[in-house]
Amino acid sequence: MRYLELLAPARTADIGIAAIDCGADAVYIAGPAFGARHSAGNPVEDIQRLCAYAHRFGARIYVTVNTIVYEEELEEVRRFLSALQEAGVDALIVQDPAITALCPEGMVLHASTQCAIRTPEKARFTASLGYGRLVLERELSLEQVREIRRSVDTELECFVHGALCVCYSGQCYLSERLSGRSANRGACIQACRSRYDLEDASGRVLVKNKALLSLKDLNLLDRLEDLAEAGVDSFKIEGRLKSLSYVRNVVRAYSRALDALVMRRPDHYRRASFGQVRGGFTPDLRKTFNRDYTGLFLDGKRGAWAAMEAPKSMGEAVGTVERIRPGEVTLRPLHSGLVLTNGDGFAFVDGGGGIVGFRGDVCDGLTIRCKRVEGLREGMTLYRNIDAAFERKLEAERPEREIRVGLRALLQEDAIRLEARTEDGREASVTETVAAEAARQRDRMLDTVRTQLEKHTGNYRFQVGSLEAGETVPFLAASFLNGLRRTLAERLDVLPVRSVPLLKGTVSREAAPEVLTYKDNIANSVSRSLYRGRGAVTLEDAYELTHREGIEFMRTKYCVRYELGLCPRLKPGLRAEPLFLRNGGNRFRLEFDCRHCEMTVQ
């Protein structure tokens, strides 16, 4: 039996709670510092509140401590990690191996995707440092995942949905080159979403003003079973900067898919937390932020991965602009049955290739009343990137998550005893003596007992599996039965949930990462000095060392040549000569490693 985990992102504790309500088995969130998203920090007190809520369902909370660490920060980091442990955090997601020497005893560590784990050799080495879980590169095929699974005994986690970095994780230095803001310190400027011109060696412009490094979003909703069979334990949704509605919608979609997998394969799989999600909205991944979707390299084949035209979310194409009048835009729909709603958001690509968005203040049929929209012309395709009606459903029709509790009820003439057992194995009971006259209608009284005991209470849904009674039963008021049910819930609340144990790994504080080079990861080059006892080098030192050795700003499985139909393997007459990206005063050389089917930005 294997336990499958759906891992959801959370910008805030409240978003994390919503993710758990929608079916997440675990949530990852940043603390106030040392997370790879500067604008997604949270006080430790909020994380503690999230932990308390998650643990009711046996769900887990992981905190991202996935930046590199400087020598002068070591004591601050040590105190921070101790505070997280006291708050109830289940594991840390880390990039810098120095954390293994700083974390409190017993803390579980997960190797972040920034560790660039994409080979069995790297997986074995990283596991040897004491990580209980490895977060794999996004660009892997199923066969590569299987090879890594055969090479290590640690848990494996992979991304299944959300935004894609164009380069191998943790190995992008383009942001720092352009702005001095390091992605490995949580300050990425998302240079891959910028627009560039593509030039040949002579300076001739081949493509102008396109987001040439921008990828579509990942969507593996229909491939969860393939990933599980390849050895993946945790299915991760990207999005620690995403909105509450995004997290609700995506988590609900993937939780339902995992539930369906478990139902098909009950002898093989179980969910990693407890509780059944009931009711609420019907998810629709087309309605939430995306740059169109791709399965990336999962089948070991290249496809159309780029989102050159729309590095932001365009939404669904809904129609073309038929007529523009002052304050009004009329659509010609692309499909019948289109319903527009007041407050819908729209987008289009203007003549310069930029994305322009506007809000429909009032939508009457196919007519949108709005302020004047610069650049909008008749005949343009209009996209809906905010479906106001769907957003209202996400808020109003919230699902509820309940722990199933089996009840055994025993009624005697002068007493009632209730015995409860939760789906995670907690047990509680209550016995009350009653001084009441016998019920005149025995069967009707038993129906009342069952009805009152099976009501929702807190996070519990009680179900009477056994109701035993003699020939004479006492008359029991509904308020009395409700009180017994609440007492049971209170007694269950104080019992620890029997969570699925996490794999901890064995931390070896003596295992210095000597095998890794600066080419592997700047973060590892920095932390390597900690193990040697020389103190950490600065980021500037690491940057100089890296580029003195001729290391590129970015290495990626993505290839501009392939996307533009210029791949020499597809057109044998072509030569893999370098191309250049130009953005303002910056010019970067593209090299093509056709042997490994990779591209570098230098």
N, C-alpha and C positions, 0 to 999 in steps of 0.2 A: 504494500500500500504506500503510495506517495502522496504527499501533501502539496497542493498547488496554491500559490499565493498571488493575489492581485495586489500590486503595489501602486498606490496613488500619490500624486503630488499634492502639496498644500502650501500655498503662500502664507496662510494664516491658520491658527488653531481652529477657527470656525469653519474654514474650508475643509480642514482635515476631518472634523466631526461630520460634515456633510458627506464626505467621501466614504466614511465608515457606514453611515446610514444607507448609502447607495450600494454597499456591498464590498467595499475594499477590505482585504485581509490585513493590509499594512499601509502605513502612510509615511512618506519621507518629507521632512521639513527642515528648515534652517534655524539655527539659534541666532543670537544677536551678532555673532562674528564668525569668521573662518568658513563661511559658506560660499560656494561658487556663483551665487547670485546676490550681489550687493543689496538689491532692493527687495529681498525676500526674507529679511531677518525677523526673528521673533524673540521676545523675552523668555527666559527660562520658565517663568511662572505660567506663561501661556502653554508652553510645551508640557509642563506638569499637568495642566488641566486636560490637555489632549490625551496624554497617557492614561489618565484616570478613566476617561470616557472609552478609549479604545480597549482597555483591558477588561471592560465588562463583557466584551465579546471574544476575548482571546485574541484580539487584533494587536498589532505591534506598531511601535513608533520608532523610526530610524531618523537620526539627525545627521545632516550633511556637514561634515568637518573636512571638506574636500578642496581646500586651498593648500598651497605650499606654506610651510611655517618658517619664519625667520628666527634666528638665534635669540634675539631680544624678546621674542614672544613666548618662549618655551614655558616659563612659569605661569603666564596668563592662560596658555592653553591647558596646562595641567589642572589649574583651578576650574576652568570651564568644563573640562571633561568630568571632573568630580561632581560638579553641580548637575550635569546632565544625568549622571548615574543616580544621584539622589532624587531627581525628578521622575525617575522610572523609565528612562529611555531604554529600549531593548537592544539597540545596536547603533554603531557609528558607521557612516559611509565616508571613507577617507581616501585621499590620493597620496599623501606624503607618508612613506613608511616610517618616518620618525614618530608618528602617532603611536606605533606599537610600543615604543619605549616610554610614552607619556600617559597612556590610558590607565585608569584604575584597574585593579585586579578583578577579573571576572567579566569585564566589558567585552561584548562581542564586536568584532570588526568586519566590515565588508569592504572589499577593494573596489573603489569607484571606477566608473567607466574611463576616467582620466588616466588610469593606470595602463590603458591601451593593451588590453589582454585579447590577443587574436591568434595566438598559437599555443599548442600544447606545452611547449617549452616555457613560454612566459607564464602560462597558467600554473605549471608546477612550481616555478620559482616563486611566484606571488603567494601561492598557497603555503609555501614553506615559511613565510614570514609570520604566519599565524592568523590569516584571514579565514573566517568561517564561510564566507561567500565571495564569489567573484562576479563582478558585473562586466559582462562581455561587450566587446565592440559591436556597434550597430551593423557594420558592413559584412558580417559573417554569413556564410551559407549554412544550411542545415547540416551538411556533411562536416564542415569545420566545427560546428557546435558539437556534433557527435564525437569528433576526435578529441576535443577538449574534455568532454564528459568522460571518455575512456581514460584520460590521463590524470584526473584528480578526483578526490572524494568529497570535495567541498560542495556547498550549494552553488547553483548557477542561476544567475539572473540576467534577463535580456530585455531590452526595450521592445515594446510592441506597438506603441502609438505616440504620435506627436512630432514636434519639430526635429529636424536632423541637422547636426553639424556636418558641414561638407567634408571636413578633414577627420583623420583618426583622432579620437577623443584625447584631450590633454596634450596634443602635439600641434596646436595652432598658436603661432606667435605673430600672426598678421595684425591683430588688434594692438599688441604692444608696439609693433613696428610703426604703425600709422599714428598712434595716439599716446603711446607710453602707458596705456592701461592694459594690464596683463589679464588674459583669460584665466590663467592659473592662480590669480588672486581675486577672482570673482568680478572682474571689471570689463568683460568683453564688450566691444562696441558693435559686434555683429557685422564685421566687415564683409562677410559672405553674402549679406543681403543688400550690399551697395551695388550701384550700377557701374559698369566698366565698358570701355571700348576694347575690342580684340584686334591686335595688330600682328602682322607678320614681321620678319626680321628687317625688312626694308622700311617699315613704318606704315605700310598700306593698311588701312582700316578694313577689316573683314566683317566685323559686327559692331554696331554702334549702340551705346547706351542701353545695355541689357544687364540684368542681374545674373551674370554668367556663372557665379559660384553658388547661387541660391538653389536649394533642393526642395522638392515637394515634401509633404509630411508623411511620416510612416503610418501605415495602417495594416496590422496583421490580425484583424479580428477573426478572419476565417482560417487562420493558420495556427491556432492555439494548440490543437491536438498534435500537429506535426512537431511543434516546438517541445511539447511535453514528452513526446516519444523520443525526441533527440536528447532529452535529459535536462531540460530547463525546469527549474523549480519555482521561479518567481517571474511574473510578467509585469513589466514596468511601464507605466504611462508617464511620458514627459510632460512637464508643465508647471514648475513651481512659480511661474509668473502669470499663470492663466487665471481666468475669472472663476467665480463660484459656479456659474451656470455651465461653463466648460467642463469643470471637474465632475459635476453631477451627471451630465449627459454622457461623457466618455466612460466614467466608472460604471454607470448603470449598464451601458452596452456591453462592456467586457465582463462584468460580473454575471450577466445573464448567459453570455457565451460559455464562461467557465462552468456555470451551473449545468448547462446542457451537456457539456463534456463529462462532468462527473456522473450525471444521470445515465449517459450512454455507457460509461466504463466504471460502474460502482465498485468493481473488484480491484481496480487499478488505482483510482484517484479519489481524493477527498479534498475539500477546501481546507485551508490552513487556519481558519478562524471559525467561529460559531455564529449562529443566528440566521434566520430566514428573512429576506427582504420582501415585504408585502406591499402591493398597491403602488400608487404613484404614476408618474408620467411614463410614456413609451419613448425610449431614447432614439435619436436619429443623428448619426455622425455627420450627415450632410449639413445639418443645421448649425454646427458649431465651428469655431475657427479652424480653418485649414487652407493650405496652399495647393489643394488637390492632393491626391494620395498616391503612394507607391509602396510596393513590397520590398524595395531595394534589392539586395543581392541574395535573398533567402534561398532561391532556387539555383544559385550559382550562375545566373545569367544577368547580363546587362539589359536595361530597359530605358525608357524615357524618364529619367530621374529629376531633371531640371525644372525649376519654376522661374525661368528667366523673365517672363512677362509680368509675373505677379508675385513678388517676394513677400507680399502681405496677403491677408485673407481676402479673397474675392467673393466667396460664397457661391450660391447657385445662380447660374444664368437664368433669368426669368423672362427676358424679352428684348426687343429692340425698340428704340425710341421712335415712335410714329410721328409725334407732333410736340412742339415746344411753344408754349404761350407764356406771357408774364405770370409767374407764380404757379405754373402748371406744367406737368410733363405727362404725356399720354403714351402708354405702352402698347406694342403689338406683342402678345404673349407667345412664348415658344412652345407652350403646351396648354391644352384645355384644362379648365378647372383651377386656374391660378387665382388665389385669393390674397390680396394685399391688405395689410392692417396698419392702422395709424401707428406711427412710431417705427415702422420698418426702416432699416438702414440699407442704402444702396451704394454701389461702387461702379466705376467704369475706368477704362484706360484712355487717357487723353492723348492728344496728338503727339506729345513729346515722350510718350511711353510711361508717364507717371500714373499712379493710381489715385483717383479722386473719389472721395466718399461724401455722401450727404444723407440727411434724414428726411423721410417723408412725414411731414407734420400731420397731414390728413390724406388718407387713401380712400378714394371713392371709386369702386370698380377697378378700372385700369388707369385711372387718372390719379396722379400724385401731386398734391399741392405742397409746395415747398418754396424756400427762398431761392433766389437766382443762383444757378450753378454754373460757374465759369468753366468753359471748355466742353460742356455737354452739347452734342450735336445730334440732329435727326439721323437715324440709321445706326447709331452706336448700340452696341450690346450693353444691356444693363444687368448687373448682378445684385442679388439680395444677400448682403452679408450679416444682417441682423433680422431675424424673423421674430417680430415683437410678440406675436401670438404664442409662439413656441417658448420664448423666454418667460412669458407669464405662466405657462403651464409648468415649467421647471420650478418656479417659485411656489405656485399654488398647490400643485399635485405632488407633494413630497412623499417618497416612500418611507416606510417604517421598518426598522430592523428589530426582530424579536428573537429571544432565546426560547426554544421550545422546551417545555417542562411537562413531563409525564406525571400524572397524579393517580394515587391510589386512595380512595375514600372508603372509610369503614364507619357505618352508622349503627349505633345501638340505641336502645330505648332512652338512655340517659347520657350519651356521650357521642362525640364525633372525633375521628382521628384522620388526619391528612398526611400522606407521605409523598414527598416530591423528589424527583430526580431530573436534573437538567441534562440537555444533550451533551454537555461536556463532563458530566459525571458528578456534579455536586449534589448533595442530598440534604434535605431538611424535613422536619416533621412538626406537627402541632396537634395537641390533644386538648379538647375542651369538654368539661362536664356541662350538661345542659339540664335545666330544670324546667321543662316545657311539657305541655300536654301532647298527647300523640296526634300526629297529623290525621285528619279525617280521610284524605285521599292519598294513600301511600304512593302510588305511581306518579301522581302529579307533584308530590313533594320531592320525589327523586329527580324528576325532570327539572324542577326549580334548582335543586342542589347542583346538578350538572351545568345548567345554564349560568348560574352565578359564579361557579368555580372556574369556568372556561373563559372568563373575560380577560382582556388585556390588562396587565398591571405592570407599570414601569417598563422594563425591557423584556418582560416575560409574556409568553402566550401559553397558558395552562391548557392541558388536554387530559380529561379524565379517561384513563385507560381501564380502570377497574373501580366499580362502585358496588360495594358489598353492604347489604342491609338485612335486618331480620324482618319478621312479619310486621312488627310495629316499629315505626320510626317517629322521632319527635318532630314537632313543627318548628322549623328553623326560618327565621326572618331573613330576607335578602340582605339587610344591613349586617347581620351577624355573619353570614357566609362571606360577604365582601371583606369584612374585617379579618377573617381567618386567611383569606387569600392574600391580603396585604401583609399579614404577619409572616406568611411563608416567603413572600418576595423579599421582605426585610432580612429574614434569616439567610436567604440565598445570597443576598447582596454582600454580606460580610465574609462569605467564603471565597477564597481565591479561585479564579477561573483556571481550569486545568488546560493551559495552553499547550499547543504543539511545541516541543522544545526546539530551540534554535541550535544550529551547529556552531560551536564556538571556535573551533580551530585551536591550535597550540602555538602560542606566541613564543618565538625564539628571539630574545633580545640581543643575542650574539650574532644572528644571521644578517650580516651587513650585505646590502644589495650590490656587491662588487661586480656582478655579471652585467648589470645594466650600464649603458653608456649614455653620454649626453644626448646622443641621437634618439634614444628611446623616449626620454621625457625630462624636461627641465626640472620638474618637481622632484624626480628621483635623484638627479644630480645634486640638487640642493640638500636633500635629506641624507644623501650618502655621507656627507661630512659629519652629520650628527653621530652616526654610528662609529665613526673613526675617532670621535672625541675632539675634533678640531674646531667644533662650532660651525654653524651653518654659514655657507657663503651667501652673499646677497644676490638678489634677483639680477642686479646689473652684472655681477661677476658671471653668473650662470649664462646670461645672455651673450656676454662677450666670448666666453668659452665655447658656447654653442656655435656661434657664427664664425669664430675663428677656425673651427673645424669644418666649415662649409656646409652647415646643416640648413635645410630649407625652412621657410616660414610655415609651410604647410605641406603635408603629404596626404593624398586622398585616393580612394578607390574610384571616385568620380572622375570623368574625363571630358573636358570641353570638346576635344576632337570628336569623340564618339557621339556626343549629343548633337554636334553640327554635321554629322555625316562625313567627317574627314579622317576617320580611323584607317590607317594603312592596312589593317587586317581585313577591313571591309572593302577597301579599294586598293589593291596591291600596288598600283602605280604610284601611290603617294608615299612620301618620306616623312618620318616623324620628326620634322624640324621644329625647333622651339617657336612658341608664339609668345605674345606679350599682352598683359592686361594693363590698361592705363586708366587711372582715376585721378583727374586733376593733374597735379605735378608728380604723382607717383606712377612708376612703371615697374611691373613685376614680370619676370621671365617664367614661362611655363615650360617645364621639361616633362617628357613622356617616357616612362619606364615601361616599355611595351612587354618586356619579359615577364614582369610582375603585374602588368595591366594596372599601373598606377600613374598618377600625375603629381608633380610637385610644383609649388609656387615659391620662387626664389627672388 
